[in-house]
Amino acid sequence: MEKTAIEPGTVIGNANVLDLRKATAETIASIAKIGNVNVLIYSRETAALIPKLNLGNVNVSVEAPGDAQVVTGQVIINHEFLAGRDHPLFLVVTGQVLVKPDVTPGEVEAGIAGLVVVGQILCPEPVLGAVQAKTTQLVGQSKAYPATGRLIMGSLTMDETFLKGSQDAAELVILGSLRLPKVLPNDLLEQKIAQLHVTGGIRVHQANAELIQARLANGARKMTIIPEGYALVSNPLVLDDTVIGALPSPNLFCLERVEVEASTNPDLLDEQLEQMIVKDMLLCPAALKGIMVRKCNILETRAIFYEGELWLVDGSDQLSASRFEYLDGKATLVVTGALTIDGSVEPGVLASRLAKVYNMGAIKCTPEQKGALQARMGLNEGMIGAGEAEEEPREGARYQGNVNHLVL
C-alpha cells in the first residue's frame, strides 16, 4: 500500500484501516479531520503522533513494526506460504487467518515473526500453541480444528447426493456452517458420518438433530432446529392470495423477512396457514393482526403491524415530496437500509402523512424533518440526522469521503 498524498486542510470521512507507521508530523499536519476509524495501526516511533490527529471514534488500536504486511480479508497460511522466506513475516490481518493442515509448528516458528488479527484465527490443533505464541494481539476469536479428516473450507450443504458420494464413516472438518435443508435418512447419516467438527452454526431438521449432535467432535454448537412438520423457507417471502394458495405446508419456518400484502384475503390466510416461525422480521397489515398473533409466537417474533401503505426501504433510496402526492391516506415507513429525505419535503407533511416510522437503518434528513420523524417513531435502532461523516467540509478544506485503507 503506497503512502497517500494529502493536501493541506483535507477532511476525510470514515476509514476502515488507518496506517500511521510511516506518518510524520508534516503529513498529519495536512489533515483537518478524520471521522471514525475501525483499525488504527501505528509503530512505536509514531505513537506520539496519534494525539495530534483530529479523530472520531477508534474501534481497535494496533502496534506493529514498519515492515509488517497489512492484509484486509482472508490470509491462507500453508507450507508454500512459509517455505523459502529469507526472514520471518509480521502480519497484521483484519479478517480471517486460516492455517492449513500441512503447516508444522517449526514452520510457524521460523516463518512468522508476529501476528496481529482483528477477526478470526482458524488453525490445526497441532500448531495452535505455535500460532498463539506468535500472536501479539487478537481482537476476535481463535479456533482449532483436527488436522485429520476431510477438510471443507466454507459452509457445507449436506444432502443425499453428498452423503452417497462420501466414504463410509467419514470424518468431516467444516470451516464454516453446516446446513441440512431437507430431512435425511438417519441410517444413511449413521453409515456415512463418523465425526463432525464444525466451526460455524448448524441448521438441521428435528428428525436429524439428535444424530448430528451426537457426531459433533467439538461439543454442542449453535444449532437452529426446524420443528417436525415445518417447511423451510430460505428466501424473503411475500404472502398474497396466490402464494398462500400454493404453500408447500401449512407450517412454515422462515429464515428471512416475511411481508403480508394488504390485499390478502383474511379468510384464506386463516384457513391455509396454521403456524409460522419467522427468524427475521414480519411485516403485516394492522387489519390482519388478530389472525397473525394466533399463527406466530408473537413474543418471539419481531413483528411490525403497519397502517396504510407500506414503504419499505431495504437498500438505498430517496424520499421526495412528489411521493406524498400519490399517496392515498397514510403510510408506514420501515427503513432497514439507507434513506435520504429530500430537503423539499415539509416536516408537517412527514408528521401528518406517516402513521409510524420504524428505523433500523440510516435516515439522512434535516433537523426539522428529524423532529417530525421522531414524533411518529415506533422504533429507532438505527441512525437519523445529517450524519457527522457526511458534513460539508469547512471553507478551504478538501473532502475525500470514506476510505478503506489509508496510509499517511
C-alpha positions as CSV (number, residue, x, y, z in Angstrom):
1,M,0.0,0.0,0.0
2,E,1.6,3.3,-1.1
3,K,1.6,6.3,1.1
4,T,-1.3,8.7,0.3
5,A,-0.5,12.2,-0.6
6,I,-2.7,14.6,1.4
7,E,-3.3,18.3,0.5
8,P,-3.4,20.8,3.4
9,G,-6.8,21.2,5.1
10,T,-8.1,17.8,4.0
11,V,-11.2,16.4,5.7
12,I,-11.5,12.6,5.4
13,G,-14.7,10.5,6.2
14,N,-14.6,7.2,8.0
15,A,-11.6,5.0,7.5
16,N,-11.6,1.2,7.8
17,V,-7.8,0.9,8.2
18,L,-5.7,3.9,9.1
19,D,-2.0,3.2,8.9
20,L,0.3,5.7,10.7
21,R,3.5,3.6,10.6
22,K,5.1,5.9,8.0
23,A,3.4,9.1,9.2
24,T,5.4,12.3,10.1
25,A,4.4,15.5,11.8
26,E,4.3,17.1,8.4
27,T,1.9,14.6,6.8
28,I,-0.6,14.6,9.7
29,A,-0.5,18.4,9.8
30,S,-2.3,18.4,6.4
31,I,-5.3,16.6,8.0
32,A,-8.1,18.8,9.3
33,K,-10.2,15.9,10.5
34,I,-10.7,12.1,10.1
35,G,-14.1,10.5,11.0
36,N,-14.4,7.2,12.7
37,V,-11.6,4.6,12.3
38,N,-12.1,0.8,12.6
39,V,-8.4,-0.2,12.9
40,L,-5.7,2.2,13.7
41,I,-2.1,0.9,13.0
42,Y,0.9,2.6,14.4
43,S,4.5,1.8,15.2
44,R,6.4,2.6,18.4
45,E,8.0,5.5,16.6
46,T,4.8,7.1,15.5
47,A,2.6,6.5,18.6
48,A,3.2,10.1,19.8
49,L,1.6,11.4,16.6
50,I,-1.9,9.9,17.4
51,P,-3.0,12.7,19.9
52,K,-2.2,15.3,17.3
53,L,-4.8,13.9,14.9
54,N,-8.4,15.1,15.0
55,L,-10.0,11.6,15.0
56,G,-13.5,10.4,15.7
57,N,-14.1,7.1,17.4
58,V,-11.4,4.4,17.1
59,N,-12.5,0.7,17.3
60,V,-9.1,-1.0,17.6
61,S,-5.6,0.3,18.0
62,V,-2.7,-2.0,16.8
63,E,1.0,-1.6,17.3
64,A,3.1,-3.1,14.5
65,P,6.6,-2.7,13.1
66,G,7.2,-0.7,10.0
67,D,7.9,-3.7,7.8
68,A,4.7,-5.6,8.8
69,Q,2.4,-6.8,6.0
70,V,-1.1,-5.5,6.3
71,V,-4.0,-7.5,4.8
72,T,-7.7,-6.9,4.7
73,G,-9.7,-10.1,4.1
74,Q,-8.5,-13.7,4.3
75,V,-4.9,-14.9,4.6
76,I,-4.3,-18.6,4.0
77,I,-1.0,-19.9,5.6
78,N,0.2,-23.2,4.1
79,H,3.5,-24.8,3.5
80,E,4.2,-22.9,0.3
81,F,3.4,-19.6,2.0
82,L,6.0,-20.1,4.7
83,A,8.7,-22.0,2.7
84,G,11.8,-20.3,1.4
85,R,11.4,-17.0,3.2
86,D,14.6,-15.0,3.8
87,H,13.2,-13.6,7.1
88,P,10.1,-14.2,9.2
89,L,7.0,-12.2,8.3
90,F,5.0,-10.0,10.6
91,L,1.3,-10.0,9.6
92,V,-1.5,-7.6,10.5
93,V,-4.8,-9.0,9.4
94,T,-8.3,-7.5,9.5
95,G,-10.3,-10.5,8.6
96,Q,-9.5,-14.2,8.8
97,V,-6.3,-16.2,9.2
98,L,-6.6,-19.8,8.0
99,V,-3.7,-22.1,8.7
100,K,-3.8,-25.2,6.6
101,P,-3.1,-28.8,8.0
102,D,0.3,-29.1,6.1
103,V,1.9,-26.4,8.3
104,T,4.2,-27.6,11.1
105,P,5.0,-25.8,14.4
106,G,8.6,-25.4,13.2
107,E,7.4,-23.6,10.1
108,V,5.3,-21.2,12.1
109,E,8.3,-20.6,14.4
110,A,10.6,-19.9,11.5
111,G,8.3,-18.1,9.1
112,I,6.1,-15.9,11.4
113,A,7.7,-13.0,13.3
114,G,4.4,-11.8,14.8
115,L,0.7,-11.9,14.2
116,V,-2.0,-9.3,14.9
117,V,-5.5,-10.3,14.0
118,V,-8.7,-8.3,14.1
119,G,-11.1,-11.1,13.3
120,Q,-10.6,-14.8,13.4
121,I,-7.8,-17.4,13.5
122,L,-8.5,-20.9,12.4
123,C,-5.6,-23.4,12.8
124,P,-5.0,-27.1,13.2
125,E,-4.7,-28.4,16.8
126,P,-1.0,-29.4,16.5
127,V,0.1,-25.9,15.6
128,L,-2.3,-24.0,18.0
129,G,0.4,-23.4,20.6
130,A,2.9,-22.1,18.0
131,V,0.4,-19.7,16.5
132,Q,-0.7,-18.4,19.9
133,A,2.9,-17.8,20.8
134,K,3.3,-15.6,17.7
135,T,0.1,-13.7,18.2
136,T,0.8,-10.4,19.8
137,Q,-2.8,-9.1,19.6
138,L,-6.1,-10.8,18.8
139,V,-9.4,-8.9,18.7
140,G,-11.8,-11.7,17.9
141,Q,-11.6,-15.4,18.3
142,S,-9.2,-18.3,17.8
143,K,-10.5,-21.8,16.9
144,A,-8.5,-25.0,16.5
145,Y,-9.6,-27.9,14.3
146,P,-8.4,-31.5,13.9
147,A,-5.5,-32.0,11.5
148,T,-7.0,-35.3,10.3
149,G,-10.3,-35.8,8.4
150,R,-11.7,-34.3,5.2
151,L,-11.2,-30.5,5.3
152,I,-14.1,-28.5,3.9
153,M,-13.4,-24.8,3.6
154,G,-16.5,-22.7,3.9
155,S,-20.1,-23.8,4.6
156,L,-21.5,-27.2,3.6
157,T,-25.0,-28.0,2.4
158,M,-25.4,-31.7,3.2
159,D,-28.0,-33.6,1.1
160,E,-28.4,-37.3,0.0
161,T,-26.2,-36.7,-3.1
162,F,-23.3,-35.5,-0.9
163,L,-23.7,-38.4,1.5
164,K,-23.9,-41.1,-1.1
165,G,-20.7,-39.8,-2.7
166,S,-18.9,-39.8,0.6
167,Q,-16.9,-42.8,2.0
168,D,-18.4,-44.7,5.0
169,A,-17.5,-43.5,8.5
170,A,-16.1,-40.2,7.2
171,E,-14.6,-37.5,9.5
172,L,-15.5,-34.0,8.3
173,V,-13.8,-30.8,9.4
174,I,-16.1,-28.0,8.2
175,L,-14.6,-24.5,8.5
176,G,-17.9,-22.8,8.2
177,S,-21.5,-23.6,8.8
178,L,-23.4,-26.9,8.3
179,R,-26.8,-26.9,6.6
180,L,-29.3,-29.8,6.2
181,P,-32.1,-28.2,4.2
182,K,-34.1,-31.4,4.0
183,V,-34.7,-34.3,6.3
184,L,-32.2,-37.0,5.6
185,P,-32.4,-40.8,6.3
186,N,-30.8,-41.3,9.7
187,D,-29.5,-44.7,8.7
188,L,-27.6,-43.1,5.8
189,L,-26.2,-40.4,8.2
190,E,-25.0,-43.1,10.6
191,Q,-23.4,-45.1,7.8
192,K,-21.5,-42.1,6.2
193,I,-20.7,-39.8,9.1
194,A,-18.5,-40.9,12.0
195,Q,-17.4,-37.5,13.3
196,L,-18.1,-33.8,12.6
197,H,-16.1,-30.7,13.5
198,V,-18.0,-27.6,12.7
199,T,-16.7,-24.1,13.4
200,G,-19.9,-22.2,12.4
201,G,-23.6,-22.6,13.1
202,I,-25.7,-25.6,12.3
203,R,-29.2,-25.7,10.8
204,V,-31.0,-29.1,10.8
205,H,-34.4,-30.6,10.9
206,Q,-35.7,-32.0,14.2
207,A,-35.6,-35.6,12.8
208,N,-31.8,-35.4,12.3
209,A,-30.8,-33.1,15.2
210,E,-30.1,-35.7,17.8
211,L,-27.8,-37.8,15.5
212,I,-25.9,-34.7,14.2
213,Q,-25.4,-33.5,17.8
214,A,-24.0,-37.0,18.8
215,R,-21.5,-36.8,15.9
216,L,-20.0,-33.4,16.9
217,A,-16.4,-33.7,17.9
218,N,-16.2,-30.2,19.2
219,G,-19.2,-30.3,21.5
220,A,-22.5,-28.5,21.4
221,R,-22.7,-25.8,18.7
222,K,-25.2,-23.1,17.9
223,M,-27.9,-25.1,16.3
224,T,-31.1,-24.0,14.6
225,I,-33.6,-26.8,14.7
226,I,-36.5,-26.8,12.2
227,P,-39.5,-28.4,14.0
228,E,-41.1,-31.5,12.6
229,G,-43.8,-30.8,10.0
230,Y,-42.5,-27.4,9.1
231,A,-41.4,-26.4,5.6
232,L,-38.1,-24.4,5.4
233,V,-38.3,-21.1,3.5
234,S,-34.8,-19.7,2.9
235,N,-35.6,-16.6,0.9
236,P,-37.7,-13.5,1.7
237,L,-41.4,-14.3,1.4
238,V,-44.2,-12.1,0.3
239,L,-47.6,-13.6,1.1
240,D,-50.6,-12.8,-1.1
241,D,-53.6,-14.8,-2.1
242,T,-51.8,-16.6,-4.9
243,V,-48.8,-17.6,-2.7
244,I,-51.0,-18.6,0.2
245,G,-53.0,-20.9,-2.0
246,A,-49.8,-22.7,-3.1
247,L,-47.9,-23.1,0.2
248,P,-45.8,-26.3,0.4
249,S,-47.0,-26.8,4.0
250,P,-49.4,-25.1,6.4
251,N,-46.5,-24.7,8.8
252,L,-43.6,-22.5,7.7
253,F,-40.1,-21.9,9.1
254,C,-38.9,-18.7,7.5
255,L,-35.3,-17.6,7.8
256,E,-35.8,-14.2,6.0
257,R,-38.3,-11.4,6.2
258,V,-42.0,-12.1,5.7
259,E,-44.3,-9.5,4.2
260,V,-48.1,-9.9,4.2
261,E,-49.8,-7.9,1.4
262,A,-52.5,-5.5,2.5
263,S,-54.9,-7.1,-0.1
264,T,-54.6,-10.6,1.4
265,N,-57.9,-12.3,2.0
266,P,-58.3,-12.8,5.8
267,D,-60.3,-16.0,5.5
268,L,-57.9,-17.6,3.0
269,L,-54.9,-16.7,5.3
270,D,-56.7,-18.1,8.4
271,E,-57.6,-21.3,6.5
272,Q,-54.3,-22.1,4.7
273,L,-51.7,-21.0,7.3
274,E,-51.6,-22.9,10.6
275,Q,-48.3,-21.9,12.2
276,M,-45.3,-19.7,11.1
277,I,-41.9,-19.2,12.7
278,V,-40.1,-16.0,11.4
279,K,-36.5,-15.7,12.3
280,D,-36.0,-12.2,10.7
281,M,-39.0,-9.8,10.6
282,L,-42.7,-10.0,10.0
283,L,-44.4,-7.1,8.2
284,C,-48.2,-7.4,8.4
285,P,-51.2,-5.1,7.9
286,A,-52.7,-4.0,11.2
287,A,-56.1,-5.3,9.9
288,L,-54.7,-8.8,9.9
289,K,-53.0,-8.6,13.3
290,G,-55.7,-10.7,15.0
291,I,-55.0,-13.6,12.7
292,M,-51.3,-13.4,12.7
293,V,-50.9,-13.3,16.5
294,R,-52.5,-16.7,16.5
295,K,-50.2,-18.1,13.8
296,C,-46.9,-16.8,15.3
297,N,-45.5,-16.8,18.7
298,I,-45.7,-13.0,19.0
299,L,-43.4,-12.9,22.0
300,E,-40.6,-14.5,19.9
301,T,-41.4,-12.7,16.6
302,R,-40.1,-9.3,15.5
303,A,-43.3,-8.0,14.1
304,I,-44.4,-4.7,12.6
305,F,-48.2,-4.2,12.0
306,Y,-48.4,-1.4,9.6
307,E,-51.2,1.1,8.8
308,G,-51.9,2.3,5.3
309,E,-49.3,1.8,2.6
310,L,-46.1,0.0,3.5
311,W,-43.0,2.0,2.4
312,L,-40.1,-0.4,2.9
313,V,-36.5,0.8,2.3
314,D,-34.0,-2.1,2.4
315,G,-31.4,-0.7,0.0
316,S,-30.6,2.9,-0.8
317,D,-33.4,5.3,-1.6
318,Q,-34.5,8.9,-1.6
319,L,-37.9,10.2,-0.4
320,S,-39.1,13.2,-2.4
321,A,-42.1,15.4,-1.9
322,S,-43.9,14.0,-5.0
323,R,-44.2,10.6,-3.3
324,F,-46.8,12.0,-1.0
325,E,-48.8,13.5,-3.9
326,Y,-49.7,9.9,-5.0
327,L,-50.4,8.6,-1.5
328,D,-54.0,7.8,-0.5
329,G,-54.3,8.2,3.2
330,K,-51.2,7.4,5.3
331,A,-48.1,5.2,5.0
332,T,-45.9,3.3,7.4
333,L,-42.2,3.9,6.8
334,V,-39.8,0.9,7.6
335,V,-36.1,1.6,7.0
336,T,-33.6,-1.2,7.1
337,G,-31.2,0.3,4.5
338,A,-30.3,3.9,3.9
339,L,-32.9,6.6,3.2
340,T,-32.3,10.2,2.3
341,I,-35.2,12.6,2.7
342,D,-35.2,15.4,0.1
343,G,-35.0,18.9,1.6
344,S,-38.2,19.8,-0.2
345,V,-40.3,17.5,2.0
346,E,-42.0,19.7,4.5
347,P,-41.8,18.4,8.2
348,G,-45.5,18.9,8.5
349,V,-46.1,16.5,5.6
350,L,-44.0,13.9,7.3
351,A,-45.9,14.3,10.6
352,S,-49.3,14.2,9.0
353,R,-48.9,11.6,6.3
354,L,-46.7,9.0,8.1
355,A,-48.6,6.8,10.5
356,K,-45.4,5.3,12.1
357,V,-41.7,5.2,11.4
358,Y,-39.6,2.1,12.2
359,N,-35.9,2.9,11.7
360,M,-33.4,0.0,11.8
361,G,-31.0,1.6,9.2
362,A,-29.9,5.1,8.5
363,I,-32.1,8.1,7.7
364,K,-30.4,11.3,6.4
365,C,-32.6,14.4,6.9
366,T,-32.7,18.0,8.2
367,P,-33.1,18.8,11.9
368,E,-36.7,19.9,11.3
369,Q,-37.5,16.7,9.4
370,K,-35.9,14.7,12.2
371,G,-38.2,16.2,14.7
372,A,-41.2,15.3,12.6
373,L,-40.0,11.7,12.2
374,Q,-39.3,11.3,15.9
375,A,-42.9,12.3,16.6
376,R,-44.0,9.3,14.6
377,M,-41.3,6.9,15.7
378,G,-42.4,3.4,16.5
379,L,-38.9,2.0,16.7
380,N,-35.4,3.6,16.3
381,E,-32.5,1.2,16.3
382,G,-30.5,3.0,13.6
383,M,-29.2,6.4,12.8
384,I,-31.1,9.5,12.0
385,G,-29.9,13.1,11.1
386,A,-27.4,14.7,8.9
387,G,-24.6,12.3,9.9
388,E,-21.2,13.5,11.0
389,A,-19.3,11.7,8.3
390,E,-21.4,13.5,5.6
391,E,-20.8,17.0,6.9
392,E,-19.8,19.5,4.2
393,P,-16.1,20.4,4.7
394,R,-15.4,23.8,6.1
395,E,-14.2,26.6,3.8
396,G,-10.8,25.9,2.3
397,A,-10.8,22.2,3.1
398,R,-10.8,19.3,0.7
399,Y,-13.2,16.4,1.4
400,Q,-12.2,12.9,0.4
401,G,-15.1,10.9,1.8
402,N,-14.8,7.4,3.3
403,V,-11.7,5.3,2.6
404,N,-11.0,1.6,3.1
405,H,-7.2,1.7,3.7
406,L,-5.4,5.0,4.3
407,V,-1.7,5.2,4.7
408,L,-0.3,8.5,5.9
